[in-house]
């Protein structure tokens, strides 16, 4: 179920009251204990091995390589790696790394983790039960079951973090991160504490607690009341007003996600008319209210490097949209809607999660803009994820809202979202490319086919995370990919969080 948001007027009234009241004092808490309000609870019946990783990364675990803010990879538990043969990568582990149970990290933990991935289907890398061969305690080879030149970039996804060997239902998660697990209260909070034997610089905070508050307005009000230090995913409609609060700072990450429309329509003329009829900057502003950027791509341009310029994106041109439909034989009726051979030009837009409330606003603007071109649009709202996914799989609908956040450095993923026709050849070339630059170029060419030539994907917005921070928070740097958010450099100058 997608949580319903409070009416916008309530949000503005609450913020107005906060502005009027000014800064309020609250009981002091420890200066090295940070409380973060986050939307989602892991919602697991016990503290299994995935706790502290989903849906918030509490920095309990680490990957072989980490995802940098510019969507490249850097050493983490692996200090170096090389392609040994056509499909085998050799990794050299960092030596002397302690796990939270006191054991030393060895290749055995990587073997166990990769087998766990294999049992779950192998991930996009194609990991199999026998994909890992141990050379010695700190050296191992990984050979996926299918060609995987992008393996290193894919391993930056925290989903593939290295875990201590043991049952998935272990009583507490054990990793190598700067924080170790303390407790989990279902529906309430997850707490971790500094791991003093961490291989890198010790975390500045002694303790870190994530409080689960599904409603975005509740997170903002908890932040203003001093119940938390940090609130993730502030309500978009209130972010601008929140910047005016004297004790609150608003921080945004670089673009790390996308919001787009997928056009499921056989007629090339109709697809192109839709693209020309849509004013994407206006769409992004209306739906995201200044907390997203109009987009020409799916995801951040930095993921494609210099090849991002290969994708141009059609510009808003309503006259051209009408000319395209005229040329295809669609003529206006008295009410402005076009028709051909007795059939009205009526389409269906299916909207769903994530960001259902935002998509609902976006859909009404799309409806208005397509009406100007003579296209009648019916909106089908499906807030339930299951119903929405089932509708997409059935192929029913002419347009669908799609949104997501990138979680690794693999450029091929941006072209793997809606691949059809000639784009498949470029996607295959992306996956087979030896050099990252060649992979970026092939991914950009695939997107050029999907966006510029075939007009089956209409990028609307490049999205980013919006965080609220109390003024005493120091060292917080929003990562464009939320699963890779780090907390070990965060500290508190003072604390006013209530118990």
C-alpha positions in Angstrom: 0.0 0.0 0.0 1.3 3.5 -0.9 0.9 5.7 2.2 -1.6 8.5 1.7 -0.2 11.9 2.2 -1.9 14.6 4.3 -3.6 17.3 2.4 -1.3 19.9 1.2 -3.1 22.7 3.1 -2.3 20.8 6.4 1.4 20.7 5.5 1.4 24.5 4.8 -0.5 25.3 8.0 2.0 23.2 10.0 4.9 24.9 8.4 3.4 28.3 8.8 3.0 27.6 12.5 6.5 26.4 12.8 7.8 29.6 11.1 5.7 31.7 13.5 7.0 29.9 16.6 10.6 30.2 15.7 13.3 27.9 17.3 12.0 25.7 20.0 14.1 24.2 22.7 14.1 20.4 23.4 15.9 18.2 25.9 19.5 17.5 24.9 20.7 14.1 23.8 24.2 12.7 23.4 26.3 14.7 20.9 27.4 11.5 19.2 24.0 9.9 18.8 22.1 10.7 15.5 18.4 10.0 14.9 17.2 9.7 11.3 13.5 9.6 10.2 13.1 7.3 7.2 10.0 6.1 5.4 10.2 2.4 5.3 10.6 -0.4 7.8 12.5 -3.6 6.8 9.3 -5.3 7.9 10.9 -8.6 8.6 9.8 -10.9 11.4 13.4 -11.4 12.6 16.8 -9.8 12.3 18.0 -11.7 9.3 21.2 -11.2 7.4 19.6 -8.5 5.2 18.7 -6.2 8.1 20.7 -3.0 8.1 20.8 -3.1 4.3 17.2 -2.7 3.2 15.4 -0.4 2.9 17.9 1.8 4.6 21.6 1.2 4.4 22.9 1.5 8.0 26.5 1.0 6.9 26.6 -2.5 8.6 27.8 -4.1 5.3 30.2 -3.2 2.6 30.7 -4.2 -1.0 33.9 -5.3 -2.8 33.8 -2.0 -4.7 31.9 1.1 -3.7 29.8 3.5 -5.8 31.2 7.0 -5.9 28.9 10.1 -6.3 29.9 10.4 -9.9 28.8 6.8 -10.6 32.2 5.3 -11.0 33.7 2.5 -8.8 36.4 2.8 -6.1 38.1 0.1 -4.0 36.4 -1.0 -0.8 36.8 -4.5 0.5 38.7 -5.3 -2.7 41.8 -3.2 -3.2 42.3 -4.1 -6.9 40.9 -6.3 -9.6 41.6 -7.4 -13.2 40.0 -9.3 -16.0 42.0 -12.5 -16.2 40.2 -14.1 -19.2 37.2 -13.5 -21.3 34.8 -13.8 -18.4 36.8 -14.2 -15.2 37.6 -11.4 -12.8 40.3 -11.7 -10.1 39.8 -9.7 -6.9 42.4 -9.0 -4.2 40.9 -8.4 -0.8 41.9 -5.8 1.7 44.0 -7.5 4.4 43.4 -7.3 8.1 39.7 -6.4 7.9 37.7 -7.4 11.0 34.1 -8.5 10.8 31.7 -7.6 13.5 31.8 -11.1 15.1 35.6 -10.7 15.6 36.7 -12.9 12.7 38.9 -11.7 9.9 37.5 -11.2 6.4 38.7 -13.9 4.0 37.7 -15.2 0.6 35.4 -17.6 2.4 32.9 -14.8 3.2 32.9 -13.8 -0.5 32.2 -17.4 -1.5 29.3 -17.6 1.0 27.9 -14.3 -0.2 28.1 -15.2 -3.9 26.4 -18.5 -3.3 23.6 -16.7 -1.4 23.2 -14.5 -4.5 23.2 -17.5 -6.7 20.4 -19.2 -4.6 18.4 -16.0 -5.1 18.7 -16.1 -8.9 22.2 -14.8 -9.5 21.4 -11.1 -9.9 22.1 -9.2 -13.1 25.7 -10.5 -12.9 24.6 -14.1 -13.5 26.4 -15.5 -10.4 26.2 -19.3 -10.1 26.9 -21.7 -7.2 30.3 -22.4 -8.7 31.2 -18.9 -9.9 33.8 -18.2 -7.2 37.2 -20.0 -7.1 39.4 -19.3 -4.1 43.1 -18.7 -4.9 44.1 -17.9 -1.3 42.6 -16.2 1.8 42.7 -12.8 0.1 42.6 -13.6 -3.6 39.6 -15.1 -5.6 38.3 -15.4 -9.1 34.7 -14.7 -10.1 33.3 -16.3 -13.3 29.6 -15.5 -13.9 27.5 -18.0 -15.8 27.1 -15.6 -18.7 29.3 -12.9 -20.3 29.7 -10.1 -17.6 32.1 -7.5 -18.7 30.2 -5.0 -16.4 30.6 -7.2 -13.3 32.8 -4.7 -11.4 30.4 -1.9 -12.0 27.4 -4.1 -11.0 29.1 -5.2 -7.7 29.0 -1.6 -6.5 25.3 -2.2 -5.7 25.0 -2.6 -1.9 22.6 -5.5 -2.6 25.8 -7.5 -3.2 27.4 -6.6 0.1 29.8 -9.1 1.7 28.3 -10.9 4.7 29.7 -13.3 7.3 29.0 -16.9 6.6 25.9 -18.2 8.4 22.2 -18.8 8.1 20.1 -16.1 6.5 18.0 -16.1 9.7 21.0 -15.4 11.9 20.0 -13.4 15.1 22.0 -10.4 14.0 23.6 -9.2 10.8 27.4 -9.4 10.6 29.4 -7.3 8.2 32.5 -5.2 8.0 31.0 -1.7 7.9 31.8 1.3 10.2 28.6 0.5 12.3 27.4 -2.8 13.8 23.9 -3.9 14.6 22.5 -3.2 18.0 18.7 -3.8 17.8 15.6 -3.8 15.6 12.1 -3.0 16.8 9.6 -3.9 14.1 7.6 -0.8 13.0 9.6 1.5 15.2 13.4 1.7 14.8 16.7 0.2 13.8 19.8 1.0 15.9 23.5 0.5 15.1 26.7 1.6 16.9 30.2 2.5 16.0 32.5 -0.5 15.3 35.8 0.5 16.9 37.7 -2.2 15.0 36.7 -0.9 11.6 39.5 -1.1 9.0 39.1 2.5 7.9 38.6 5.8 9.8 36.3 5.3 12.7 32.8 6.6 12.5 32.4 10.0 14.2 29.0 9.0 15.7 28.8 6.6 18.6 25.3 5.5 17.8 22.9 5.8 14.8 19.1 5.2 15.0 16.7 5.0 12.1 13.1 5.8 13.1 10.4 4.5 10.7 7.9 7.2 9.8 6.1 6.3 6.6 4.3 9.6 6.2 6.5 12.3 4.7 4.7 15.1 6.6 5.2 13.3 9.9 8.9 13.1 9.2 9.0 16.8 8.5 7.1 17.6 11.7 9.3 15.3 13.7 12.3 17.1 12.4 10.9 20.5 13.2 9.8 19.4 16.7 13.3 18.2 17.5 12.4 14.5 17.6 15.0 13.6 14.9 18.2 15.1 13.5 17.7 14.1 9.9 14.6 13.3 7.8 14.8 11.6 4.4 12.5 12.3 1.5 10.8 15.5 2.6 7.4 16.1 1.1 8.1 17.7 -2.2 5.3 20.3 -1.9 6.8 21.5 1.4 10.6 21.5 0.6 10.6 25.1 -0.4 8.9 26.3 2.7 11.1 24.1 4.9 14.1 26.1 3.7 12.8 29.1 5.5 12.7 27.4 8.9 15.4 28.8 11.1 16.6 25.5 12.6 16.3 23.4 9.5 18.6 23.0 6.5 17.5 21.3 3.3 20.1 19.2 1.4 19.6 17.7 -2.0 21.7 15.0 -3.7 22.8 15.1 -7.3 20.5 13.5 -9.8 20.4 9.7 -9.2 17.0 8.7 -10.5 14.5 9.2 -13.3 10.9 9.8 -14.0 9.6 9.0 -17.5 6.7 7.9 -19.7 6.8 4.7 -21.7 4.8 4.9 -24.9 3.2 1.5 -25.7 1.8 2.5 -29.0 2.5 0.9 -32.4 1.9 4.0 -34.5 5.1 5.9 -35.0 3.2 9.1 -35.8 1.2 9.0 -32.6 4.4 8.3 -30.6 6.2 11.3 -32.2 3.2 13.5 -31.7 3.1 12.7 -28.0 6.8 13.6 -27.6 6.4 17.0 -29.4 3.2 17.8 -27.5 4.7 17.4 -24.0 6.4 20.4 -22.3 8.8 18.4 -20.1 10.1 21.4 -18.0 6.5 22.3 -17.2 5.8 18.7 -16.4 8.7 18.4 -14.0 7.9 21.6 -12.3 4.2 20.8 -11.9 4.8 17.4 -10.5 8.0 17.8 -8.6 7.6 21.4 -7.6 11.2 22.5 -8.1 12.8 19.3 -6.5 13.7 17.6 -9.8 15.4 18.6 -13.1 13.8 18.4 -16.6 15.5 15.4 -18.2 16.7 14.3 -21.6 18.0 11.0 -20.4 17.0 8.1 -18.0 19.2 8.7 -15.0 22.2 11.0 -14.5 24.2 12.1 -17.5 27.4 11.4 -15.7 26.7 7.7 -16.0 27.2 8.0 -19.8 30.3 10.2 -19.5 31.1 12.2 -22.7 28.6 10.0 -24.7 25.6 11.6 -22.9 25.6 14.3 -25.7 24.7 11.6 -28.2 21.1 11.7 -26.9 19.3 14.9 -27.9 15.7 14.4 -26.9 12.8 16.0 -28.9 11.9 19.5 -28.0 8.4 20.8 -27.1 6.8 21.8 -30.4 3.0 21.6 -30.3 2.6 22.8 -33.9 4.8 20.0 -35.1 2.8 17.6 -33.0 -0.3 18.7 -34.9 1.4 18.5 -38.3 2.6 15.0 -37.6 -1.0 13.9 -36.8 -2.3 15.8 -39.9 0.2 13.9 -42.0 -1.0 10.6 -40.6 -4.6 11.3 -41.4 -5.9 12.2 -38.0 -8.3 15.2 -38.5 -9.8 17.4 -35.8 -13.5 16.9 -34.7 -15.6 19.9 -33.6 -14.6 19.2 -30.0 -10.9 19.3 -30.9 -10.2 15.6 -30.5 -8.8 14.0 -33.6 -10.3 11.0 -35.5 -9.4 8.7 -38.3 -11.7 6.4 -40.2 -14.4 7.0 -37.6 -12.1 6.2 -34.6 -11.3 8.9 -32.1 -7.7 9.3 -31.0 -8.2 8.2 -27.4 -5.3 6.8 -25.3 -4.9 5.5 -21.8 -2.2 6.5 -19.3 -1.6 4.1 -16.5 0.0 5.6 -13.4 1.4 3.8 -10.4 4.1 3.6 -7.8 6.7 4.6 -6.9 5.8 8.3 -6.3 2.1 7.7 -7.1 1.0 11.1 -5.8 3.6 12.8 -8.0 2.5 10.7 -11.0 -1.1 11.7 -10.3 -0.2 15.4 -10.7 2.0 14.7 -13.7 -0.8 12.8 -15.4 -3.3 15.7 -15.3 -0.7 18.0 -16.9 0.0 15.3 -19.6 -3.7 15.1 -20.2 -4.0 18.8 -20.7 -1.0 19.0 -23.0 -2.1 16.1 -25.2 -5.6 17.6 -25.4 -4.0 20.6 -27.1 -2.7 18.3 -29.8 -6.1 16.6 -30.2 -5.4 13.5 -28.2 -8.0 12.4 -25.7 -6.3 10.8 -22.6 -7.9 8.7 -20.0 -6.0 8.2 -16.7 -6.0 4.9 -14.9 -4.7 5.2 -11.4 -3.3 2.1 -9.8 -1.6 2.9 -6.5 -1.1 -0.7 -5.5 2.2 -2.0 -6.8 0.9 -5.5 -7.6 -2.0 -4.2 -9.7 0.2 -1.8 -11.5 2.9 -4.4 -12.3 0.2 -6.8 -13.5 -1.3 -4.1 -15.8 2.1 -3.5 -17.3 2.8 -7.2 -17.9 -0.5 -7.5 -19.6 0.5 -4.8 -22.1 -2.8 -2.9 -21.5 -2.4 0.9 -21.8 -0.9 3.3 -24.2 1.4 5.2 -21.8 2.8 4.1 -18.5 4.6 6.1 -15.8 8.0 4.6 -14.9 10.4 5.8 -12.2 13.5 4.4 -10.5 16.8 5.1 -8.9 20.2 3.8 -10.1 22.2 1.7 -7.6 25.4 0.8 -9.4 27.9 2.1 -12.0 26.7 -0.1 -15.0 25.8 2.2 -17.8 24.0 -0.6 -19.7 21.1 -0.4 -17.1 19.9 3.0 -18.5 19.2 1.3 -21.8 17.8 -1.9 -20.3 14.6 -0.2 -19.0 12.6 -0.5 -22.2 14.6 -2.2 -24.9 13.1 -2.8 -28.3 14.1 -2.9 -31.9 17.5 -1.6 -32.9 18.4 -0.6 -29.3 19.0 -4.3 -28.5 22.1 -4.4 -30.7 23.6 -1.4 -28.8 22.7 -2.9 -25.5 24.5 -6.1 -26.3 27.5 -4.1 -27.4 27.4 -2.2 -24.0 27.5 -5.5 -22.1 30.3 -6.9 -24.2 32.5 -3.8 -24.2 35.9 -4.1 -22.6 36.5 -0.4 -21.9 34.0 1.6 -19.8 34.1 4.4 -22.3 32.9 2.0 -25.1 30.2 0.7 -22.8 29.0 4.3 -22.2 28.9 5.0 -25.9 26.9 1.9 -26.7 24.4 2.7 -23.9 24.0 6.2 -25.2 23.3 4.9 -28.7 20.7 2.6 -27.3 19.0 5.5 -25.6 19.2 7.6 -28.7 17.2 4.9 -30.5 14.6 4.6 -27.7 14.2 8.4 -27.1 15.2 10.2 -30.3 14.4 7.8 -33.1 11.6 5.5 -31.9 10.1 7.8 -29.3 9.1 4.9 -27.0 10.5 6.6 -23.9 9.9 10.2 -22.9 12.2 11.3 -20.0 10.4 13.8 -17.8 12.6 14.4 -14.8 16.0 13.7 -13.3 15.2 13.0 -9.7 17.2 13.5 -6.5 16.7 12.9 -2.8 15.5 15.8 -0.6 16.8 15.6 3.0 16.0 17.8 6.0 18.7 18.4 8.6 18.8 20.2 11.9 21.4 22.9 11.9 23.7 21.0 14.3 24.3 18.2 11.8 27.8 18.2 10.3 29.4 16.3 7.5 26.3 14.9 5.8 26.8 14.6 2.1 23.7 13.2 0.2 24.6 10.5 -2.2 22.8 10.4 -5.5 22.1 6.7 -5.0 20.3 6.3 -1.6 21.4 2.7 -1.1 25.0 3.9 -1.1 24.4 6.7 1.5 27.3 6.9 4.1 26.9 7.9 7.7 30.4 7.5 9.1 31.5 11.1 8.4 28.4 12.6 10.0 28.7 14.3 13.4 26.8 16.7 15.7 27.9 20.1 16.8 25.2 20.1 19.4 22.1 18.1 19.9 18.5 19.2 20.6 16.8 15.9 19.8 14.2 14.9 22.4 14.1 11.4 23.9 
